Amino acid sequence: MPVKGRLREPSVDLLEHAGFAPDAPDERALAFACAGAPLEVLLVRAADIPEYVQDGAVDCGITGADLVRERGGNVRELLRLDYGHCTLEPAVLIESEVATVEELDGLRVATSYPRLTHELLRDRGVAAELVDVTGSVEVAPRLGLADAIVDLVSSGNTLRTNGLRSLGPLFSSEAVLIGPEEPGSGALQLASVFRSVVDARASRYLMMNAPESALEQICEIVPGSGSPSVIPLSEPGMVAIHALVPAREVWRLLPRLEAAGASSILLVPVERLIT
């Protein structure tokens, strides 16, 4: 997994939630074992992880989907991990007359992702002159090195700070677990464990009491629950309803459930989810 950068801490957190708590490594250590599990973690540059996986030096790796596409290795995406979200976007100076991606045709574009940028622009019918830059790509237009840039964007603050405006996303990226083209059983088992954590993070366990007469309406409100668990209560005409719901829908659900007659509503995080 990445030795530093935006993916390191979330990756360590994923290991811990999956039950692979790492033995506390020295800050300069480039490898550590996981307590109580036959798992050893190597810390390397995120950009090098596809090659480590492709060459069989490791069984699987965590890196960004953007880096997998950029390196073009023979690897297989085993699981999207739902963190490290960002987009690869072209941007120009605020005062530039360029308004669309297509208008980059024939212009100079600075990027740290020449392979991926070439593919994405080609798919849009754009033939630009790519300037391969490492480091602070955002300064290239101000220095006259390029007419535009293509770089990763998370919040957009860096673009605004450097007087740039986006022309829209070309590619959406996030952290992914990758393995070789034919992953071994260990990599597949690890992907299954990680999937249970990723799916659980996106869900909440919903419990509530409601009049039995409101059961049909409440079941229509609760999304993705399949068949909720319905448990009779000691109070006549009342039931307890338990269901698994998407975390992103909670803010919409609660007022609707209350209006339908639900009470004593309780939402709890889910530790693991195996479907």
C-alpha positions in Angstrom: 0.0 0.0 0.0 1.1 3.6 -0.4 4.0 4.7 1.8 2.6 8.3 2.0 0.0 10.6 0.5 -3.8 10.8 0.6 -4.3 7.0 0.4 -2.1 5.9 3.2 -4.1 6.6 6.4 -7.4 5.5 4.9 -5.7 2.2 3.8 -4.4 1.6 7.4 -7.9 2.4 8.7 -9.3 -0.2 6.2 -6.9 -2.8 7.5 -7.8 -2.1 11.1 -11.6 -2.4 10.4 -11.0 -5.6 8.5 -9.4 -7.1 11.6 -5.8 -6.8 10.3 -4.6 -4.3 12.9 -1.0 -3.5 12.0 1.8 -4.0 14.6 2.9 -0.4 15.3 5.7 0.1 12.8 8.6 2.5 13.0 7.7 5.7 11.1 10.6 4.9 8.7 9.7 1.2 8.3 8.8 0.1 4.8 7.1 -3.1 5.9 5.0 -4.3 8.9 3.2 -7.4 9.9 -0.5 -7.4 10.9 -1.3 -8.7 14.4 -3.0 -12.1 14.5 -3.1 -12.5 10.7 -0.8 -14.0 8.1 -0.5 -10.7 6.3 2.6 -8.6 5.6 2.2 -5.0 4.3 4.8 -3.4 2.2 4.9 0.4 1.9 5.9 1.7 -1.5 5.2 4.6 -3.8 1.6 4.5 -5.0 2.6 4.8 -8.6 4.8 1.7 -8.3 2.2 -0.6 -6.9 0.7 -1.8 -10.2 4.1 -3.0 -11.3 4.8 -4.7 -8.0 1.5 -6.6 -8.5 2.0 -7.3 -12.2 5.5 -8.7 -11.5 4.3 -11.0 -8.7 6.3 -9.3 -6.0 3.1 -9.0 -4.0 -0.2 -10.8 -4.0 -2.3 -7.6 -4.3 -2.0 -3.9 -3.8 -4.0 -0.7 -2.9 -3.5 2.3 -5.1 -5.5 4.8 -7.1 -7.5 3.8 -10.1 -5.9 6.7 -11.9 -2.4 5.2 -11.3 -3.5 1.8 -12.5 -4.7 3.3 -15.8 -1.6 5.5 -16.1 0.8 2.6 -15.6 -1.1 0.4 -18.0 0.0 -2.8 -16.3 -1.5 -6.3 -16.6 -3.5 -6.2 -13.4 -7.0 -6.8 -12.4 -9.2 -4.6 -10.3 -10.6 -6.7 -7.4 -12.5 -4.1 -5.5 -13.3 -0.4 -5.4 -12.6 0.8 -1.8 -14.8 4.0 -1.7 -12.2 6.4 -0.5 -9.6 8.7 -2.1 -12.2 10.0 -4.5 -11.0 12.5 -7.0 -11.3 13.4 -10.7 -8.8 14.0 -13.5 -9.7 17.3 -15.0 -8.4 19.7 -17.6 -8.0 23.3 -16.5 -7.0 26.6 -18.0 -6.3 30.1 -16.7 -9.4 32.0 -15.6 -8.8 34.6 -18.3 -8.3 31.9 -21.1 -10.8 31.9 -24.0 -10.8 28.1 -24.0 -14.3 27.0 -22.8 -14.5 23.3 -23.7 -12.3 20.2 -23.7 -12.5 20.0 -27.5 -10.9 23.5 -27.8 -7.7 22.0 -26.4 -7.1 20.5 -29.8 -3.6 21.6 -31.0 -2.7 23.3 -27.7 0.0 22.4 -25.2 -1.2 20.5 -22.1 0.9 19.9 -19.0 0.2 16.8 -16.9 1.7 14.2 -14.6 -0.5 11.6 -16.3 0.6 11.6 -20.0 -0.6 8.1 -20.9 -4.0 8.5 -19.3 -4.4 12.1 -20.6 -3.6 11.0 -24.1 -6.2 8.2 -24.0 -8.9 10.4 -22.5 -8.3 13.3 -24.9 -8.1 11.0 -27.9 -11.5 9.6 -26.9 -12.9 13.1 -27.1 -11.3 13.7 -30.5 -8.6 16.0 -29.1 -5.0 15.9 -30.3 -3.0 18.0 -27.9 0.8 18.4 -27.4 1.4 16.9 -24.0 4.1 18.3 -21.7 5.2 15.7 -19.1 5.5 17.5 -15.8 6.2 16.2 -12.3 5.4 18.3 -9.2 3.4 21.4 -9.3 1.5 21.1 -12.6 -0.7 24.1 -11.7 2.0 26.7 -12.3 2.7 25.5 -15.9 0.2 27.9 -17.6 1.5 31.0 -15.6 5.0 30.1 -16.6 4.1 29.8 -20.3 5.0 26.1 -20.3 1.6 25.1 -21.4 -1.8 26.4 -22.4 -3.7 24.1 -20.0 -3.2 21.3 -17.5 -4.7 18.0 -16.7 -4.4 17.0 -13.1 -6.2 15.3 -10.2 -8.8 17.4 -8.5 -10.4 16.7 -5.1 -12.0 19.9 -3.8 -10.9 22.3 -6.5 -9.2 24.7 -4.1 -5.8 24.2 -5.6 -7.1 25.2 -9.0 -8.8 28.3 -7.7 -5.7 29.3 -5.7 -3.6 29.2 -8.8 -6.1 31.1 -11.0 -7.3 28.1 -12.9 -10.8 26.9 -13.9 -11.8 23.4 -14.7 -13.2 22.3 -18.1 -15.0 19.4 -16.5 -14.0 15.9 -15.3 -12.4 13.4 -17.7 -12.0 10.5 -15.4 -13.2 9.6 -11.9 -10.8 7.8 -9.6 -10.8 6.3 -6.1 -8.7 3.8 -4.1 -8.8 0.3 -5.6 -7.5 -3.2 -4.6 -5.7 -4.7 -7.5 -4.3 -8.2 -8.1 -2.6 -10.0 -11.0 -4.7 -11.1 -14.1 -5.1 -14.4 -12.3 -5.2 -13.6 -8.6 -4.4 -16.2 -6.1 -6.8 -17.5 -3.4 -5.2 -15.2 -0.8 -5.9 -12.1 -2.8 -9.5 -13.1 -3.5 -10.0 -13.9 0.2 -8.6 -10.5 1.2 -10.9 -8.8 -1.4 -13.9 -10.6 0.2 -13.0 -9.4 3.6 -12.4 -5.8 2.4 -15.7 -5.9 0.5 -17.6 -6.7 3.8 -16.1 -3.6 5.4 -16.7 -1.3 2.3 -20.3 -2.5 2.0 -20.9 -2.1 5.8 -19.6 1.5 5.7 -22.2 2.4 3.1 -25.1 1.0 5.2 -26.9 1.6 8.5 -29.0 -0.8 10.5 -32.4 0.9 11.1 -34.7 -0.1 14.0 -38.1 1.4 14.8 -41.4 0.8 16.4 -44.6 1.4 14.5 -48.3 0.6 14.4 -49.0 -2.6 12.5 -51.4 -0.6 10.3 -48.5 1.6 9.1 -46.3 -1.4 8.1 -47.1 -1.4 4.4 -46.4 2.3 4.1 -43.1 2.1 6.0 -41.9 -0.8 3.9 -42.5 1.3 0.8 -40.4 4.1 2.3 -37.4 2.1 3.4 -35.1 1.6 0.3 -33.1 -1.5 -0.5 -34.3 -3.4 2.5 -35.6 -6.4 0.6 -37.9 -7.9 3.2 -37.5 -6.1 6.6 -37.7 -8.0 9.8 -41.0 -7.4 11.5 -41.3 -8.4 15.2 -44.5 -8.3 17.2 -44.3 -6.2 20.4 -46.1 -6.8 23.7 -48.2 -3.8 23.1 -51.2 -4.9 20.9 -51.1 -3.5 17.3 -47.4 -2.5 17.5 -44.4 -4.0 15.8 -40.7 -3.5 15.6 -39.2 -3.1 12.2 -35.5 -3.8 11.4 -33.9 -3.0 8.0 -30.6 -2.3 6.4 -30.6 1.0 4.6 -28.1 3.0 2.5 -26.3 5.5 4.7 -26.6 8.3 2.1 -30.4 8.0 2.3 -30.8 8.4 6.1 -31.4 12.2 6.0 -34.3 11.6 3.6 -35.8 8.7 5.5 -36.2 9.9 9.1 -38.8 12.6 8.5 -40.8 10.4 6.2 -40.7 7.5 8.7 -41.9 9.8 11.5 -44.7 11.1 9.4 -45.8 7.5 8.7 -46.1 6.8 12.4 -42.6 5.3 13.3 -41.3 6.0 16.8 -38.2 5.0 18.8 -36.1 5.2 15.7 -32.6 3.9 16.1 -29.7 3.9 13.6 -26.5 2.1 14.2 -23.3 1.5 12.2 -22.7 -1.8 10.6 -19.4 -3.6 11.4 -19.4 -6.1 8.5 -21.8 -6.9 5.7 -21.7 -10.1 3.7 -24.3 -10.4 1.0 
